[in-house]
Amino acid sequence: MDIEILGLIAATLTTSAFIPQTYKVVKTKSAKDFSWLWLIFMLLGISLWFTYGLLINNIPLIFSNSITMLNLIIMLVVKYVYRQS
């Protein structure tokens, strides 16, 4: 098996794990169970992995981390927009 295919499979599986949670956050309009610190640290870490992927031109890293960044941004927006006063 080509090492790039292994990376794409791993990236697809780990990235897909965020999609049901993001869907639930959007559907319920609530991200109260996620701490701000966790969301921000995850977004920063994923952004660095994405940047690293760009620098080494690694498709699995670019693919998975761009989608995960989008999921985290959606969660942050929902948490901010629907925060309790």
N, C-alpha and C positions, 0 to 999 in steps of 0.2 A: 504494500500500500504506500502510495506517495505520501511523504510527510506533510505536504500542503493539504491533502485531503483529510488527513487525521486532524490537522488544525482546524479546518472548516467544520468538521463534525463536532469537535469539542466546542468551538465557538457558537455553533448553532444551538447546541444543547444548553449551554450556560446562559446564552442570551435569551433563549426561549423561556427560561425560568422566570424572567422578569415580566413577560407579557401578560400572563393571567393576573398578576398582582397589580400591574398598571391598569388593566381593564377594570378590576375591582375598585381601585382608587377613583377612577373616572366615573364609573357607574354609581358608586355610593357618594361621590363628591366629598370624600373624606380621606385624609392621609394622616389623621391624628395619631395613629399607632407608629408612625415613623418619626424618629427624632430629627430635628433640624440638623444636628451635628452629624448624624449618620448619613443623611442625604447629601450634605455638602461634602463630607469626606469621600463618600463613594463617587460623587461627581468629579471631584478633583483627581482621585486615583484613576478613574476610568478615562478622564481626559488625558492624563499622562500616558496611560497605556495606548490610547489612540494616537497621541503624538509620537510615541516610540514606534508604533506600527507604521506611521507615515515615514519616519526617518529611515527605517530599515526596509521599507516597501514590503510589508508583510500583510497580505490580503486578509487572512483570518483575524488578525488583530485589528485592522482597520474596520472590517465588516462588523465584527461583534461589538467592539467598543463604541462605534458610531450609533448602533441601535440601542445599546444599553444607555448611552448618554441621553438619547432622545427619551427613553423611558424614565430616567431619573429627572430630566427637566420637566416632563409632564407631571410627575409626582410632586416636584417642588412647586410648580404653578398651582396645582390643585390644593396643596397644603396652604399656600399663601392666600389664594383667592377665597377659599372656604374656611379660613381660620375662624375660630370662635373669638368674639370680641371680649 
